[in-house]
């Protein structure tokens, strides 16, 4: 679907309607005349922005049509012909109201911030074991900067042992490069309905995560984390496997016409979604899924890297909680904290500061650091 630029000042959020009459008009029979009027308004708004030379420097966001006029026609037809239960008809009519207003089928694509280089450097300071991932992100960000400013990454998988910080890294990466963050815990997913919706034949039919994120979200390019993807049921006998929708969604061309099972008459464009999966053993994934993912082997931080992580965690906590900025970690405390796995480090640093506060001290020593929590394995041979 075509993309263009719409002024950030002039483009309204997707769920914004100028007046009540707009809603009332949608109660009239759905006709091609209404949709024709909407297309004229869309074209006019886009043309005006192009004519005034809207550029990235001026602060404009690229936008993407998440569905076509034909798709809205198809949805309108299903409502007119009374397809589905009363609840489904009511839901689809509301959906038509949301998408049918001028500009309703467009979503912004969040551009990289001007500070992306500094932001990524800070991420590497906090997660030095993700250096390869961030080198890849830097290269894709440089390409994006030459174009519309929107980064486009391959579907990624961070593979490695538990405790390496894969999930929290993905969340913080999203805050720099994506238009939002969605997390799907795949180890507890029971079917593909969580991602791709449940069929209209079910009495409790509901849209899935992707459809909801695109229809109700402000941006069309969120980062979706598939956490512990290797623990999702994937056997060939699973009729409703949680990974089923991924066969289409992880392929960008195929994702342009994604149909949620709960709203099969409406094809949406999910091609701008950034996908990241985490695994402990990526070889357990079905070959067709693994072939769609760019694999990064994430190891636990080395001793020197772990020390950097501790200092970075302390800086981050000090920014979030100014009181913690008054505490100072001794070198021995840093060394002891560095033996912990990245996943546990944040909690251990806060707990250590609390222990020092309990003793009326601003200095945090090794005695304040709890021995609980997973440890970073030492490198070497055991006797």
C-alpha positions in Angstrom: 0.0 0.0 0.0 1.2 3.5 -0.8 2.8 5.7 1.8 3.1 9.4 1.9 3.8 12.3 4.3 1.2 14.0 6.3 2.0 17.0 8.6 2.2 16.0 12.2 0.3 19.2 13.1 -2.5 18.7 10.6 -3.1 14.9 10.7 -5.5 14.0 13.5 -5.3 10.7 15.5 -7.1 7.8 13.8 -10.0 7.8 16.3 -10.6 11.5 16.1 -13.8 12.6 14.5 -14.5 16.3 13.7 -18.1 16.4 14.7 -21.0 14.2 15.8 -22.6 14.4 12.4 -19.7 12.2 11.1 -20.9 9.4 13.4 -24.6 9.9 12.5 -23.8 9.7 8.9 -22.4 6.2 9.3 -25.9 5.1 10.4 -27.1 5.6 6.8 -26.9 2.8 4.3 -23.3 2.1 3.3 -23.0 3.3 -0.2 -20.1 3.8 -2.6 -21.0 7.5 -2.6 -19.9 7.8 1.0 -16.7 5.9 0.4 -16.1 8.0 -2.7 -16.4 11.2 -0.7 -13.9 9.8 1.9 -11.4 9.0 -0.8 -11.7 12.5 -2.2 -11.0 14.0 1.2 -8.0 11.7 1.7 -6.5 12.7 -1.6 -7.1 16.3 -1.0 -5.3 16.2 2.4 -2.3 14.3 1.1 -2.0 16.5 -2.0 -2.0 19.7 0.1 0.9 18.3 2.2 2.9 17.3 -0.8 2.4 20.7 -2.5 3.8 22.6 0.5 6.9 20.5 0.4 6.6 18.6 3.7 9.9 17.1 4.7 11.3 15.1 7.5 13.2 18.2 8.8 9.8 20.0 9.1 8.7 17.3 11.5 6.3 15.3 9.4 5.5 11.7 10.0 5.1 9.2 7.2 1.7 7.6 7.2 0.5 4.2 6.0 -3.0 3.1 4.9 -3.7 0.0 7.1 -6.5 -1.0 4.8 -7.6 -0.2 1.3 -10.9 1.3 0.1 -11.8 -2.1 -1.4 -11.3 -3.7 2.0 -13.7 -1.1 3.6 -16.2 -1.8 0.8 -15.9 -5.5 1.6 -16.5 -4.9 5.4 -19.4 -2.6 4.6 -21.0 -5.3 2.4 -20.7 -7.9 5.2 -22.5 -5.5 7.5 -25.2 -4.7 4.9 -25.8 -8.4 4.2 -26.1 -9.2 8.0 -23.3 -11.7 8.1 -22.5 -13.0 11.6 -24.2 -12.8 15.0 -25.6 -9.7 16.5 -22.5 -9.1 18.5 -20.3 -9.5 15.5 -22.5 -7.2 13.4 -22.4 -4.5 16.1 -18.6 -4.8 16.4 -18.1 -4.6 12.6 -20.4 -1.6 12.3 -18.4 0.2 15.0 -15.2 -0.8 13.2 -16.6 0.6 10.0 -17.4 3.9 11.7 -13.8 4.1 12.9 -12.2 3.4 9.5 -14.8 5.0 7.3 -14.3 8.6 8.5 -11.8 10.8 6.5 -8.3 9.7 7.5 -9.6 6.8 9.6 -7.7 4.2 7.7 -4.3 5.9 8.1 -1.8 5.4 10.8 1.5 7.1 11.4 4.8 5.4 11.0 7.1 6.5 13.9 10.4 7.8 12.6 13.7 7.4 14.3 14.4 10.2 16.8 17.2 12.6 15.9 19.1 11.2 19.0 19.0 7.6 17.7 22.8 7.3 17.6 23.2 8.4 21.2 20.2 6.3 22.3 21.7 3.2 20.7 25.1 3.9 22.3 23.4 4.1 25.7 21.6 0.8 25.0 24.9 -0.8 24.3 26.3 0.5 27.6 23.4 -1.2 29.4 23.5 -4.3 27.2 27.0 -4.8 26.0 26.3 -8.5 25.1 23.9 -7.2 22.4 26.7 -5.5 20.4 26.1 -7.6 17.3 22.3 -6.8 17.4 23.0 -3.1 17.8 25.5 -3.0 15.0 22.8 -4.4 12.7 20.3 -1.8 14.0 22.8 1.0 13.4 23.2 -0.1 9.8 19.4 -0.3 9.2 18.9 3.1 11.0 21.5 4.7 8.7 19.6 3.4 5.7 16.3 4.7 7.2 17.9 8.1 7.6 18.6 8.3 3.9 14.9 7.7 3.2 11.7 8.5 5.2 13.3 8.0 8.6 11.4 4.8 9.4 13.6 1.8 10.3 12.7 -1.5 8.8 14.2 -4.6 10.4 14.1 -8.2 9.4 12.2 -10.4 11.8 14.8 -11.2 14.5 15.3 -13.9 17.1 17.5 -13.5 20.2 18.7 -16.9 21.1 20.6 -17.7 24.3 20.5 -19.0 27.8 18.0 -17.7 30.3 18.9 -14.5 32.2 20.8 -12.7 29.4 18.3 -9.8 29.3 16.8 -10.6 25.9 13.2 -9.5 26.8 14.0 -6.3 28.6 16.5 -5.4 25.8 13.8 -5.8 23.2 11.4 -3.6 25.2 14.1 -0.8 25.5 15.0 -1.2 21.9 11.3 -0.6 21.0 11.4 2.7 22.8 14.1 3.9 20.3 13.1 2.5 17.0 9.4 1.5 17.1 5.9 3.0 17.4 4.9 1.1 20.5 5.6 -2.2 22.2 3.5 -5.3 22.4 4.5 -8.5 24.2 3.2 -12.0 23.6 4.2 -14.7 26.1 4.3 -17.6 23.7 5.1 -20.3 26.4 1.5 -19.9 27.7 -0.2 -19.3 24.4 -2.8 -22.0 23.7 -3.8 -21.2 20.1 -3.2 -18.8 17.3 -6.2 -16.6 18.4 -4.0 -14.5 20.6 -2.1 -13.3 17.5 -4.5 -13.8 14.7 -8.0 -13.7 16.3 -10.6 -16.4 16.7 -13.0 -17.5 14.0 -16.5 -15.9 13.7 -18.0 -19.4 14.2 -17.0 -19.1 17.9 -19.5 -17.4 20.2 -16.7 -15.5 21.9 -14.9 -14.5 18.7 -12.4 -11.7 19.3 -9.7 -10.0 17.3 -6.0 -10.9 17.9 -3.2 -8.7 19.1 -2.0 -7.6 15.7 -5.5 -6.4 14.5 -6.1 -4.6 17.8 -2.7 -2.9 17.7 -3.2 -1.6 14.2 -6.8 -0.6 14.4 -6.7 1.0 17.9 -3.0 2.1 17.9 -1.6 5.4 17.0 1.3 4.0 14.9 1.4 1.2 12.3 5.0 0.1 13.2 5.0 -1.3 16.8 7.6 -3.8 17.9 6.0 -7.1 18.8 7.9 -9.4 21.1 7.3 -13.1 20.8 8.7 -14.1 24.2 10.0 -17.7 24.6 8.8 -18.7 21.1 10.6 -22.0 21.3 8.3 -23.1 24.2 5.0 -22.6 22.2 3.2 -25.8 21.1 4.3 -26.4 17.6 3.8 -30.1 16.9 2.4 -31.0 13.5 -0.8 -32.4 15.2 -1.7 -29.0 16.7 -4.6 -27.8 14.7 -4.7 -24.4 16.4 -1.0 -23.9 16.9 -0.1 -20.5 18.5 2.5 -19.9 15.8 0.1 -20.5 12.9 -0.5 -16.7 12.0 3.3 -16.2 12.0 3.7 -18.0 8.7 2.0 -15.1 7.0 2.9 -12.2 9.4 6.7 -12.8 9.3 6.8 -12.4 5.6 6.4 -8.7 4.8 4.8 -9.1 1.4 2.2 -11.6 2.7 1.6 -9.4 5.8 0.3 -6.6 3.6 -3.1 -8.5 3.3 -3.4 -10.0 6.7 -7.0 -11.1 7.7 -7.8 -11.6 11.4 -10.1 -14.6 11.8 -12.6 -12.6 13.7 -13.0 -10.0 10.9 -12.2 -12.1 7.8 -13.8 -9.5 5.5 -11.2 -6.8 6.3 -7.6 -7.2 5.0 -5.2 -5.0 7.0 -1.6 -4.1 6.2 0.7 -5.4 9.0 3.9 -5.1 7.0 5.3 -2.3 9.1 5.3 -4.3 12.3 8.8 -5.1 13.7 9.0 -8.7 15.0 11.4 -9.9 17.7 11.4 -13.4 19.2 13.4 -14.7 22.1 14.4 -18.4 22.5 16.7 -20.5 24.6 17.0 -23.2 21.9 16.0 -21.8 18.5 16.7 -25.1 16.8 13.4 -26.3 18.3 11.4 -24.0 16.1 9.8 -25.4 12.9 12.2 -25.0 10.0 9.7 -22.7 8.0 9.5 -20.3 11.0 13.2 -20.3 11.7 13.9 -19.6 8.0 11.9 -16.4 8.4 14.0 -15.2 11.3 17.4 -13.5 11.5 19.1 -15.3 14.4 21.4 -13.5 16.8 23.3 -15.7 19.4 23.1 -13.7 22.6 25.6 -14.7 25.3 25.8 -13.7 29.0 28.0 -10.7 29.5 31.7 -11.2 30.2 33.1 -10.1 33.6 34.2 -6.7 32.2 30.9 -6.3 30.4 28.9 -7.2 33.5 30.7 -4.5 35.4 29.5 -2.0 32.8 26.0 -3.3 33.1 26.0 -2.7 36.8 27.1 0.9 36.4 24.6 1.4 33.6 21.7 0.0 35.7 22.7 2.3 38.6 22.7 5.3 36.3 19.3 4.3 34.9 17.8 3.8 38.3 19.2 7.1 39.5 17.4 8.9 36.6 14.1 7.1 37.4 14.3 7.4 41.2 16.3 10.6 42.2 16.7 9.3 45.7 18.9 6.4 44.4 21.3 9.0 42.9 22.5 9.7 46.4 23.9 6.2 46.9 27.4 5.2 45.8 28.4 1.7 45.0 31.8 0.6 46.2 34.1 -1.3 43.8 33.6 -4.5 45.8 29.8 -4.0 45.6 30.0 -3.6 41.8 32.2 -6.7 41.5 29.7 -8.8 43.5 26.7 -7.4 41.6 28.5 -8.2 38.3 28.4 -12.0 39.2 24.6 -11.8 38.8 22.6 -12.5 35.6 21.4 -9.3 33.8 17.8 -10.2 34.4 18.3 -10.0 38.2 20.6 -7.0 38.3 18.1 -4.2 38.5 16.3 -5.7 41.5 19.5 -6.5 43.2 20.9 -3.0 42.9 17.7 -1.5 44.3 17.7 -4.0 47.2 21.3 -3.2 48.0 20.5 0.5 48.2 17.6 -0.3 50.5 19.9 -2.3 52.8 22.3 0.6 52.9 19.5 3.0 53.7 18.3 0.6 56.5 21.8 1.0 58.0 21.7 4.8 57.5 24.4 4.8 54.9 24.8 6.3 51.5 27.6 3.9 50.6 26.6 0.5 49.3 29.0 -2.2 50.1 29.3 -5.9 49.2 27.5 -6.8 52.4 24.4 -5.0 51.2 24.2 -7.1 48.0 21.9 -10.1 48.3 23.2 -13.5 47.4 19.7 -14.5 46.0 18.9 -14.6 42.3 20.5 -16.3 39.3 24.2 -16.0 38.9 26.3 -15.4 35.8 28.2 -18.6 35.3 32.0 -18.4 35.6 34.2 -19.2 32.7 36.7 -22.0 33.2 36.9 -25.6 34.3 35.5 -27.1 37.5 37.7 -29.2 39.6 
